[in-house]
């Protein structure tokens, strides 16, 4: 899968969620700020276009947790291979605090 892009959503001037799009611009999930961590929620679609929470091409990464909203860490954690991919990259699943803080996300 090609790199994912992050598209933050602001509520009252604070980023509280972020859409995750694939290289074709399709929504494959979202990151939600829960407490002080970002949790990935996979999203798929059925043949009729109805959304399937927890489904789609990244269903196996549903509920992956990140310490920061960082595009490099999110791509490593969601697209890395093997069962330990959830732990790949800085700021993923408690493996460090790499990347910018959630208040100033890196969403390229």
C-alpha positions as CSV (number, residue, x, y, z in Angstrom):
1,X,0.0,0.0,0.0
2,X,1.3,3.5,-0.9
3,X,1.9,6.1,1.9
4,X,-1.1,7.4,3.8
5,X,-1.9,11.0,4.3
6,X,-3.3,12.6,7.4
7,X,-6.0,15.3,7.4
8,X,-6.7,16.8,10.8
9,X,-10.1,17.9,12.0
10,X,-10.3,20.8,14.3
11,X,-13.0,21.3,16.9
12,X,-13.0,24.7,18.7
13,X,-9.5,25.3,17.6
14,X,-8.1,22.0,18.8
15,X,-7.3,19.0,16.6
16,X,-9.3,16.1,18.1
17,X,-9.5,13.7,15.1
18,X,-7.7,13.1,11.8
19,X,-8.9,11.4,8.6
20,X,-6.5,8.8,7.2
21,X,-6.6,8.6,3.4
22,X,-4.8,6.2,1.0
23,X,-2.9,7.3,-2.1
24,X,-6.1,7.4,-4.1
25,X,-7.8,9.7,-1.6
26,X,-10.1,7.0,-0.1
27,X,-10.9,7.1,3.6
28,X,-9.3,4.1,5.2
29,X,-9.7,5.2,8.8
30,X,-9.4,7.9,11.3
31,X,-7.3,8.8,14.3
32,X,-9.1,9.9,17.4
33,X,-7.6,11.7,20.3
34,X,-8.5,9.7,23.4
35,X,-6.9,11.0,26.5
36,X,-3.5,12.1,25.4
37,X,-3.0,9.3,22.7
38,X,-4.2,8.8,19.1
39,X,-6.2,5.6,18.4
40,X,-6.6,4.4,14.8
41,X,-10.1,3.4,13.8
42,X,-10.2,1.5,10.5
43,X,-13.1,2.2,8.1
44,X,-14.2,0.2,5.1
45,X,-17.0,0.2,2.6
46,X,-19.3,-2.5,1.3
47,X,-20.2,-2.8,-2.4
48,X,-23.1,-0.5,-1.8
49,X,-20.9,2.2,-0.3
50,X,-22.1,1.8,3.3
51,X,-19.4,2.3,5.9
52,X,-18.1,-0.6,7.8
53,X,-16.5,0.5,11.1
54,X,-13.4,-1.6,11.8
55,X,-13.3,-2.9,8.2
56,X,-11.3,-2.1,5.1
57,X,-7.7,-2.6,4.1
58,X,-6.3,-1.7,7.5
59,X,-8.8,-3.7,9.6
60,X,-5.8,-5.7,11.1
61,X,-4.5,-2.4,12.5
62,X,-7.8,-1.2,14.1
63,X,-7.1,0.2,17.5
64,X,-3.4,0.8,17.0
65,X,-2.3,3.6,19.4
66,X,0.1,6.4,18.7
67,X,1.7,8.9,21.1
68,X,1.7,11.7,18.5
69,X,-0.1,12.7,15.4
70,X,2.9,12.1,13.1
71,X,2.7,11.0,9.5
72,X,5.9,9.0,9.5
73,X,5.0,7.1,12.7
74,X,1.5,6.5,11.5
75,X,2.7,5.1,8.2
76,X,5.2,2.9,9.9
77,X,2.7,1.6,12.4
78,X,-0.2,1.0,10.0
79,X,1.7,-0.1,6.8
80,X,4.7,-1.9,8.3
81,X,4.8,-5.7,7.8
82,X,4.4,-8.5,10.2
83,X,2.8,-8.9,13.6
84,X,5.1,-6.4,15.3
85,X,4.4,-3.6,12.8
86,X,2.2,-1.9,15.5
87,X,5.4,-1.2,17.4
88,X,7.4,0.1,14.4
89,X,8.5,3.8,14.3
90,X,8.8,6.5,16.9
91,X,5.7,7.3,18.9
92,X,3.7,4.1,18.2
93,X,2.1,2.1,21.0
94,X,4.3,3.5,23.7
95,X,7.6,3.1,21.9
96,X,8.7,6.7,22.4
97,X,7.5,10.2,21.8
98,X,9.0,11.0,18.4
99,X,7.5,13.5,16.1
100,X,5.6,16.7,16.8
101,X,3.0,17.0,19.6
102,X,-0.7,16.7,18.7
103,X,-1.1,20.5,19.0
104,X,1.1,20.9,15.9
105,X,0.6,17.8,13.9
106,X,2.7,16.8,10.9
107,X,0.1,15.9,8.4
108,X,2.0,15.6,5.1
